Amino acid sequence: MIDHLDHIVLTTAHTEQCIDFYTRVLGMKFERFGEGRMALKFGSQKINLHEKGREFHRQSDARRARHARHLLHRLGAARRT
């Protein structure tokens, strides 16, 4: 069973409106970090915010796919125990 997520990514074409909704309506906290990166936080959870057309890509697609397969393999192994 999954017990937590480190973060998810939300891509938006309307950054200011998105930040306003998540902070004003949902009560999340907005923060800037790294080199111009943005996040919305609630408790220990985080939504990284990307602007459409200016997405931040830290890993290659192939590396992300390997990482996802590794996590799914670990999840399957945990279910069998």
Distance bins in CASP14 RR format, pairs under 12 A and 6 or more apart:
PFRMAT RR
TARGET T0000
AUTHOR 0000-0000-0000
RMODE 2
METHOD distances of the structure
MODEL  1
1 74 0 0 0 0 0 1 0 0 0 0 0
1 75 0 0 0 0 1 0 0 0 0 0 0
1 76 0 0 0 0 0 1 0 0 0 0 0
1 78 1 0 0 1 0 0 0 0 0 0 0
1 79 1 0 0 1 0 0 0 0 0 0 0
1 81 0 0 0 0 0 1 0 0 0 0 0
2 71 0 0 0 0 1 0 0 0 0 0 0
2 72 0 0 0 0 0 1 0 0 0 0 0
2 74 0 0 0 0 0 1 0 0 0 0 0
2 75 1 0 0 1 0 0 0 0 0 0 0
2 76 0 0 0 0 0 1 0 0 0 0 0
2 78 0 0 0 0 1 0 0 0 0 0 0
2 79 0 0 0 0 0 1 0 0 0 0 0
3 44 0 0 0 0 0 1 0 0 0 0 0
3 75 0 0 0 0 0 1 0 0 0 0 0
3 78 0 0 0 0 1 0 0 0 0 0 0
4 43 0 0 0 0 0 1 0 0 0 0 0
4 44 1 0 0 1 0 0 0 0 0 0 0
4 45 1 0 0 1 0 0 0 0 0 0 0
4 46 0 0 0 0 0 1 0 0 0 0 0
5 44 0 0 0 0 0 1 0 0 0 0 0
5 45 1 0 0 1 0 0 0 0 0 0 0
5 46 0 0 0 0 1 0 0 0 0 0 0
5 47 0 0 0 0 1 0 0 0 0 0 0
5 48 0 0 0 0 0 1 0 0 0 0 0
5 71 0 0 0 0 0 1 0 0 0 0 0
6 39 0 0 0 0 0 1 0 0 0 0 0
6 44 0 0 0 0 1 0 0 0 0 0 0
6 45 0 0 0 0 1 0 0 0 0 0 0
6 46 1 0 0 1 0 0 0 0 0 0 0
6 47 0 0 0 0 0 1 0 0 0 0 0
6 48 0 0 0 0 1 0 0 0 0 0 0
6 67 0 0 0 0 0 1 0 0 0 0 0
6 71 0 0 0 0 0 1 0 0 0 0 0
7 33 0 0 0 0 0 1 0 0 0 0 0
7 37 0 0 0 0 0 1 0 0 0 0 0
7 38 0 0 0 0 0 1 0 0 0 0 0
7 39 1 0 0 1 0 0 0 0 0 0 0
7 40 0 0 0 0 1 0 0 0 0 0 0
7 41 0 0 0 0 1 0 0 0 0 0 0
7 42 0 0 0 0 0 1 0 0 0 0 0
7 44 0 0 0 0 0 1 0 0 0 0 0
7 45 1 0 0 1 0 0 0 0 0 0 0
7 46 1 0 1 0 0 0 0 0 0 0 0
7 47 1 0 0 1 0 0 0 0 0 0 0
7 48 1 0 1 0 0 0 0 0 0 0 0
7 49 0 0 0 0 0 1 0 0 0 0 0
7 50 0 0 0 0 0 1 0 0 0 0 0
7 56 0 0 0 0 0 1 0 0 0 0 0
7 58 0 0 0 0 0 1 0 0 0 0 0
8 39 0 0 0 0 0 1 0 0 0 0 0
8 40 0 0 0 0 0 1 0 0 0 0 0
8 41 0 0 0 0 0 1 0 0 0 0 0
8 42 0 0 0 0 0 1 0 0 0 0 0
8 45 0 0 0 0 1 0 0 0 0 0 0
8 46 1 0 0 1 0 0 0 0 0 0 0
8 47 1 0 1 0 0 0 0 0 0 0 0
8 48 1 0 0 1 0 0 0 0 0 0 0
8 49 0 0 0 0 0 1 0 0 0 0 0
8 50 0 0 0 0 0 1 0 0 0 0 0
9 37 0 0 0 0 0 1 0 0 0 0 0
9 38 0 0 0 0 0 1 0 0 0 0 0
9 39 0 0 0 0 1 0 0 0 0 0 0
9 40 0 0 0 0 0 1 0 0 0 0 0
9 46 0 0 0 0 1 0 0 0 0 0 0
9 47 1 0 0 1 0 0 0 0 0 0 0
9 48 1 0 1 0 0 0 0 0 0 0 0
9 49 1 0 0 1 0 0 0 0 0 0 0
9 50 1 0 1 0 0 0 0 0 0 0 0
9 51 0 0 0 0 0 1 0 0 0 0 0
9 52 0 0 0 0 0 1 0 0 0 0 0
9 55 0 0 0 0 1 0 0 0 0 0 0
9 56 0 0 0 0 1 0 0 0 0 0 0
9 57 0 0 0 0 0 1 0 0 0 0 0
9 58 0 0 0 0 0 1 0 0 0 0 0
9 59 0 0 0 0 0 1 0 0 0 0 0
9 64 0 0 0 0 0 1 0 0 0 0 0
10 18 1 0 0 1 0 0 0 0 0 0 0
10 19 0 0 0 0 0 1 0 0 0 0 0
10 21 0 0 0 0 0 1 0 0 0 0 0
10 22 0 0 0 0 1 0 0 0 0 0 0
10 28 0 0 0 0 0 1 0 0 0 0 0
10 38 0 0 0 0 1 0 0 0 0 0 0
10 39 0 0 0 0 1 0 0 0 0 0 0
10 40 1 0 0 1 0 0 0 0 0 0 0
10 46 0 0 0 0 0 1 0 0 0 0 0
10 47 1 0 1 0 0 0 0 0 0 0 0
10 48 1 0 0 1 0 0 0 0 0 0 0
10 49 1 0 1 0 0 0 0 0 0 0 0
10 50 1 0 0 1 0 0 0 0 0 0 0
10 51 0 0 0 0 0 1 0 0 0 0 0
10 52 0 0 0 0 0 1 0 0 0 0 0
10 55 0 0 0 0 0 1 0 0 0 0 0
11 18 0 0 0 0 1 0 0 0 0 0 0
11 38 0 0 0 0 0 1 0 0 0 0 0
11 47 0 0 0 0 0 1 0 0 0 0 0
11 48 0 0 0 0 1 0 0 0 0 0 0
11 49 0 0 0 0 1 0 0 0 0 0 0
11 50 1 0 1 0 0 0 0 0 0 0 0
11 51 1 0 0 1 0 0 0 0 0 0 0
11 52 1 0 1 0 0 0 0 0 0 0 0
11 53 0 0 0 0 1 0 0 0 0 0 0
11 54 0 0 0 0 1 0 0 0 0 0 0
11 55 1 0 0 1 0 0 0 0 0 0 0
11 56 0 0 0 0 1 0 0 0 0 0 0
11 57 0 0 0 0 0 1 0 0 0 0 0
12 18 1 0 1 0 0 0 0 0 0 0 0
12 19 0 0 0 0 1 0 0 0 0 0 0
12 20 0 0 0 0 0 1 0 0 0 0 0
12 21 0 0 0 0 1 0 0 0 0 0 0
12 22 0 0 0 0 1 0 0 0 0 0 0
12 38 0 0 0 0 1 0 0 0 0 0 0
12 40 0 0 0 0 0 1 0 0 0 0 0
12 47 0 0 0 0 0 1 0 0 0 0 0
12 48 0 0 0 0 0 1 0 0 0 0 0
12 49 1 0 0 1 0 0 0 0 0 0 0
12 50 1 0 0 1 0 0 0 0 0 0 0
12 51 1 0 0 1 0 0 0 0 0 0 0
12 52 1 0 0 1 0 0 0 0 0 0 0
12 53 0 0 0 0 0 1 0 0 0 0 0
12 54 0 0 0 0 0 1 0 0 0 0 0
12 55 0 0 0 0 0 1 0 0 0 0 0
13 49 0 0 0 0 0 1 0 0 0 0 0
13 50 0 0 0 0 0 1 0 0 0 0 0
13 51 1 0 0 1 0 0 0 0 0 0 0
13 52 1 0 1 0 0 0 0 0 0 0 0
13 53 0 0 0 0 1 0 0 0 0 0 0
13 54 0 0 0 0 0 1 0 0 0 0 0
13 55 0 0 0 0 0 1 0 0 0 0 0
14 20 0 0 0 0 1 0 0 0 0 0 0
14 21 0 0 0 0 1 0 0 0 0 0 0
14 22 0 0 0 0 0 1 0 0 0 0 0
14 49 0 0 0 0 0 1 0 0 0 0 0
14 51 0 0 0 0 1 0 0 0 0 0 0
14 52 0 0 0 0 1 0 0 0 0 0 0
15 21 0 0 0 0 0 1 0 0 0 0 0
15 22 0 0 0 0 0 1 0 0 0 0 0
15 30 0 0 0 0 0 1 0 0 0 0 0
15 32 0 0 0 0 0 1 0 0 0 0 0
15 36 0 0 0 0 0 1 0 0 0 0 0
15 38 1 0 0 1 0 0 0 0 0 0 0
15 40 0 0 0 0 0 1 0 0 0 0 0
15 49 1 0 0 1 0 0 0 0 0 0 0
15 50 0 0 0 0 1 0 0 0 0 0 0
15 51 1 0 1 0 0 0 0 0 0 0 0
15 52 0 0 0 0 1 0 0 0 0 0 0
15 53 0 0 0 0 0 1 0 0 0 0 0
15 54 0 0 0 0 1 0 0 0 0 0 0
16 22 0 0 0 0 0 1 0 0 0 0 0
16 23 0 0 0 0 0 1 0 0 0 0 0
16 24 0 0 0 0 0 1 0 0 0 0 0
16 30 0 0 0 0 0 1 0 0 0 0 0
16 38 0 0 0 0 0 1 0 0 0 0 0
16 49 0 0 0 0 0 1 0 0 0 0 0
16 51 0 0 0 0 0 1 0 0 0 0 0
17 23 0 0 0 0 0 1 0 0 0 0 0
17 24 0 0 0 0 0 1 0 0 0 0 0
17 25 0 0 0 0 0 1 0 0 0 0 0
17 49 0 0 0 0 0 1 0 0 0 0 0
17 51 0 0 0 0 0 1 0 0 0 0 0
18 24 0 0 0 0 0 1 0 0 0 0 0
18 25 0 0 0 0 0 1 0 0 0 0 0
18 26 0 0 0 0 0 1 0 0 0 0 0
18 28 0 0 0 0 0 1 0 0 0 0 0
18 30 0 0 0 0 1 0 0 0 0 0 0
18 38 0 0 0 0 1 0 0 0 0 0 0
18 39 0 0 0 0 0 1 0 0 0 0 0
18 40 0 0 0 0 1 0 0 0 0 0 0
18 47 0 0 0 0 1 0 0 0 0 0 0
18 49 1 0 0 1 0 0 0 0 0 0 0
18 50 0 0 0 0 0 1 0 0 0 0 0
18 51 0 0 0 0 1 0 0 0 0 0 0
18 52 0 0 0 0 0 1 0 0 0 0 0
19 25 0 0 0 0 0 1 0 0 0 0 0
19 26 0 0 0 0 0 1 0 0 0 0 0
19 27 0 0 0 0 0 1 0 0 0 0 0
19 28 0 0 0 0 1 0 0 0 0 0 0
19 29 0 0 0 0 0 1 0 0 0 0 0
19 30 1 0 1 0 0 0 0 0 0 0 0
19 31 0 0 0 0 0 1 0 0 0 0 0
19 32 0 0 0 0 0 1 0 0 0 0 0
19 38 1 0 0 1 0 0 0 0 0 0 0
19 39 0 0 0 0 0 1 0 0 0 0 0
19 40 1 0 0 1 0 0 0 0 0 0 0
19 47 0 0 0 0 0 1 0 0 0 0 0
19 49 1 0 0 1 0 0 0 0 0 0 0
19 51 0 0 0 0 0 1 0 0 0 0 0
20 26 0 0 0 0 0 1 0 0 0 0 0
20 27 0 0 0 0 0 1 0 0 0 0 0
20 28 0 0 0 0 0 1 0 0 0 0 0
20 30 0 0 0 0 1 0 0 0 0 0 0
20 40 0 0 0 0 0 1 0 0 0 0 0
21 27 0 0 0 0 1 0 0 0 0 0 0
21 28 0 0 0 0 1 0 0 0 0 0 0
21 30 0 0 0 0 0 1 0 0 0 0 0
21 40 0 0 0 0 1 0 0 0 0 0 0
21 47 0 0 0 0 0 1 0 0 0 0 0
21 49 0 0 0 0 0 1 0 0 0 0 0
22 28 1 0 1 0 0 0 0 0 0 0 0
22 29 0 0 0 0 1 0 0 0 0 0 0
22 30 1 0 0 1 0 0 0 0 0 0 0
22 31 0 0 0 0 0 1 0 0 0 0 0
22 38 0 0 0 0 0 1 0 0 0 0 0
22 39 0 0 0 0 0 1 0 0 0 0 0
22 40 1 0 1 0 0 0 0 0 0 0 0
22 41 0 0 0 0 1 0 0 0 0 0 0
22 42 0 0 0 0 1 0 0 0 0 0 0
22 46 0 0 0 0 0 1 0 0 0 0 0
22 47 1 0 0 1 0 0 0 0 0 0 0
22 49 0 0 0 0 1 0 0 0 0 0 0
23 29 1 0 0 1 0 0 0 0 0 0 0
23 30 1 0 1 0 0 0 0 0 0 0 0
23 31 0 0 0 0 0 1 0 0 0 0 0
23 38 0 0 0 0 0 1 0 0 0 0 0
23 39 0 0 0 0 0 1 0 0 0 0 0
23 40 1 0 0 1 0 0 0 0 0 0 0
23 41 0 0 0 0 0 1 0 0 0 0 0
23 42 0 0 0 0 0 1 0 0 0 0 0
23 47 0 0 0 0 0 1 0 0 0 0 0
23 49 0 0 0 0 0 1 0 0 0 0 0
24 30 0 0 0 0 0 1 0 0 0 0 0
24 40 0 0 0 0 0 1 0 0 0 0 0
25 40 0 0 0 0 0 1 0 0 0 0 0
26 40 0 0 0 0 1 0 0 0 0 0 0
26 41 0 0 0 0 0 1 0 0 0 0 0
26 42 1 0 0 1 0 0 0 0 0 0 0
26 45 0 0 0 0 0 1 0 0 0 0 0
26 47 0 0 0 0 0 1 0 0 0 0 0
27 40 0 0 0 0 1 0 0 0 0 0 0
27 41 0 0 0 0 0 1 0 0 0 0 0
27 42 1 0 0 1 0 0 0 0 0 0 0
27 43 0 0 0 0 0 1 0 0 0 0 0
28 38 0 0 0 0 0 1 0 0 0 0 0
28 39 0 0 0 0 1 0 0 0 0 0 0
28 40 1 0 1 0 0 0 0 0 0 0 0
28 41 1 0 0 1 0 0 0 0 0 0 0
28 42 1 0 1 0 0 0 0 0 0 0 0
28 43 0 0 0 0 1 0 0 0 0 0 0
28 45 0 0 0 0 1 0 0 0 0 0 0
28 46 0 0 0 0 1 0 0 0 0 0 0
28 47 1 0 0 1 0 0 0 0 0 0 0
28 49 0 0 0 0 0 1 0 0 0 0 0
29 38 0 0 0 0 0 1 0 0 0 0 0
29 39 0 0 0 0 1 0 0 0 0 0 0
29 40 1 0 0 1 0 0 0 0 0 0 0
29 41 1 0 1 0 0 0 0 0 0 0 0
29 42 1 0 0 1 0 0 0 0 0 0 0
29 43 0 0 0 0 1 0 0 0 0 0 0
29 44 0 0 0 0 0 1 0 0 0 0 0
29 45 0 0 0 0 0 1 0 0 0 0 0
29 46 0 0 0 0 1 0 0 0 0 0 0
29 47 0 0 0 0 0 1 0 0 0 0 0
30 37 0 0 0 0 0 1 0 0 0 0 0
30 38 1 0 0 1 0 0 0 0 0 0 0
30 39 1 0 0 1 0 0 0 0 0 0 0
30 40 1 0 1 0 0 0 0 0 0 0 0
30 41 1 0 0 1 0 0 0 0 0 0 0
30 42 0 0 0 0 0 1 0 0 0 0 0
30 46 0 0 0 0 0 1 0 0 0 0 0
30 47 0 0 0 0 0 1 0 0 0 0 0
30 48 0 0 0 0 0 1 0 0 0 0 0
30 49 0 0 0 0 1 0 0 0 0 0 0
31 37 0 0 0 0 1 0 0 0 0 0 0
31 38 1 0 0 1 0 0 0 0 0 0 0
31 39 1 0 1 0 0 0 0 0 0 0 0
31 40 1 0 0 1 0 0 0 0 0 0 0
31 41 1 0 0 1 0 0 0 0 0 0 0
31 42 0 0 0 0 0 1 0 0 0 0 0
31 46 0 0 0 0 1 0 0 0 0 0 0
31 47 0 0 0 0 0 1 0 0 0 0 0
31 48 0 0 0 0 0 1 0 0 0 0 0
31 49 0 0 0 0 1 0 0 0 0 0 0
32 38 1 0 1 0 0 0 0 0 0 0 0
32 39 1 0 0 1 0 0 0 0 0 0 0
32 40 0 0 0 0 0 1 0 0 0 0 0
32 41 0 0 0 0 0 1 0 0 0 0 0
32 48 0 0 0 0 0 1 0 0 0 0 0
32 49 0 0 0 0 1 0 0 0 0 0 0
33 39 1 0 0 1 0 0 0 0 0 0 0
33 40 0 0 0 0 0 1 0 0 0 0 0
33 41 0 0 0 0 0 1 0 0 0 0 0
33 46 0 0 0 0 1 0 0 0 0 0 0
33 48 0 0 0 0 1 0 0 0 0 0 0
33 49 0 0 0 0 0 1 0 0 0 0 0
33 56 0 0 0 0 0 1 0 0 0 0 0
34 48 0 0 0 0 0 1 0 0 0 0 0
34 56 0 0 0 0 1 0 0 0 0 0 0
34 58 0 0 0 0 0 1 0 0 0 0 0
35 54 0 0 0 0 0 1 0 0 0 0 0
35 56 0 0 0 0 1 0 0 0 0 0 0
35 58 0 0 0 0 0 1 0 0 0 0 0
36 48 0 0 0 0 0 1 0 0 0 0 0
36 49 0 0 0 0 0 1 0 0 0 0 0
36 50 0 0 0 0 0 1 0 0 0 0 0
36 51 0 0 0 0 0 1 0 0 0 0 0
36 54 0 0 0 0 1 0 0 0 0 0 0
36 56 0 0 0 0 1 0 0 0 0 0 0
37 46 0 0 0 0 0 1 0 0 0 0 0
37 47 0 0 0 0 0 1 0 0 0 0 0
37 48 1 0 0 1 0 0 0 0 0 0 0
37 49 0 0 0 0 1 0 0 0 0 0 0
37 50 0 0 0 0 1 0 0 0 0 0 0
37 51 0 0 0 0 0 1 0 0 0 0 0
37 54 0 0 0 0 0 1 0 0 0 0 0
37 55 0 0 0 0 0 1 0 0 0 0 0
37 56 1 0 0 1 0 0 0 0 0 0 0
37 57 0 0 0 0 0 1 0 0 0 0 0
37 58 0 0 0 0 0 1 0 0 0 0 0
38 46 0 0 0 0 0 1 0 0 0 0 0
38 47 0 0 0 0 1 0 0 0 0 0 0
38 48 1 0 0 1 0 0 0 0 0 0 0
38 49 1 0 1 0 0 0 0 0 0 0 0
38 50 0 0 0 0 1 0 0 0 0 0 0
38 51 0 0 0 0 1 0 0 0 0 0 0
38 54 0 0 0 0 0 1 0 0 0 0 0
38 55 0 0 0 0 0 1 0 0 0 0 0
38 56 0 0 0 0 1 0 0 0 0 0 0
39 45 0 0 0 0 0 1 0 0 0 0 0
39 46 1 0 1 0 0 0 0 0 0 0 0
39 47 1 0 0 1 0 0 0 0 0 0 0
39 48 1 0 1 0 0 0 0 0 0 0 0
39 49 1 0 0 1 0 0 0 0 0 0 0
39 50 0 0 0 0 0 1 0 0 0 0 0
39 56 0 0 0 0 0 1 0 0 0 0 0
40 46 1 0 0 1 0 0 0 0 0 0 0
40 47 1 0 1 0 0 0 0 0 0 0 0
40 48 0 0 0 0 1 0 0 0 0 0 0
40 49 1 0 0 1 0 0 0 0 0 0 0
40 50 0 0 0 0 0 1 0 0 0 0 0
41 47 1 0 0 1 0 0 0 0 0 0 0
41 48 0 0 0 0 0 1 0 0 0 0 0
41 49 0 0 0 0 0 1 0 0 0 0 0
48 55 0 0 0 0 1 0 0 0 0 0 0
48 56 1 0 0 1 0 0 0 0 0 0 0
48 57 0 0 0 0 0 1 0 0 0 0 0
48 58 0 0 0 0 0 1 0 0 0 0 0
49 55 0 0 0 0 0 1 0 0 0 0 0
49 56 0 0 0 0 1 0 0 0 0 0 0
50 56 1 0 1 0 0 0 0 0 0 0 0
50 57 0 0 0 0 1 0 0 0 0 0 0
50 58 0 0 0 0 0 1 0 0 0 0 0
57 63 0 0 0 0 0 1 0 0 0 0 0
57 64 0 0 0 0 1 0 0 0 0 0 0
58 64 0 0 0 0 1 0 0 0 0 0 0
58 67 0 0 0 0 0 1 0 0 0 0 0
59 65 0 0 0 0 1 0 0 0 0 0 0
59 66 0 0 0 0 1 0 0 0 0 0 0
59 67 1 0 0 1 0 0 0 0 0 0 0
59 68 0 0 0 0 0 1 0 0 0 0 0
60 66 0 0 0 0 1 0 0 0 0 0 0
60 67 0 0 0 0 0 1 0 0 0 0 0
61 67 0 0 0 0 0 1 0 0 0 0 0
61 68 0 0 0 0 0 1 0 0 0 0 0
62 68 0 0 0 0 0 1 0 0 0 0 0
62 69 0 0 0 0 0 1 0 0 0 0 0
63 69 0 0 0 0 0 1 0 0 0 0 0
63 70 0 0 0 0 0 1 0 0 0 0 0
64 70 0 0 0 0 0 1 0 0 0 0 0
64 71 0 0 0 0 0 1 0 0 0 0 0
65 71 0 0 0 0 0 1 0 0 0 0 0
65 72 0 0 0 0 0 1 0 0 0 0 0
66 72 0 0 0 0 0 1 0 0 0 0 0
66 73 0 0 0 0 0 1 0 0 0 0 0
67 73 0 0 0 0 0 1 0 0 0 0 0
67 74 0 0 0 0 0 1 0 0 0 0 0
68 74 0 0 0 0 0 1 0 0 0 0 0
68 75 0 0 0 0 0 1 0 0 0 0 0
69 75 0 0 0 0 0 1 0 0 0 0 0
69 76 0 0 0 0 0 1 0 0 0 0 0
70 76 0 0 0 0 0 1 0 0 0 0 0
70 77 0 0 0 0 0 1 0 0 0 0 0
71 77 0 0 0 0 0 1 0 0 0 0 0
71 78 0 0 0 0 0 1 0 0 0 0 0
72 78 0 0 0 0 0 1 0 0 0 0 0
72 79 0 0 0 0 0 1 0 0 0 0 0
73 79 0 0 0 0 0 1 0 0 0 0 0
73 80 0 0 0 0 0 1 0 0 0 0 0
74 80 0 0 0 0 0 1 0 0 0 0 0
74 81 0 0 0 0 0 1 0 0 0 0 0
75 81 0 0 0 0 0 1 0 0 0 0 0
END
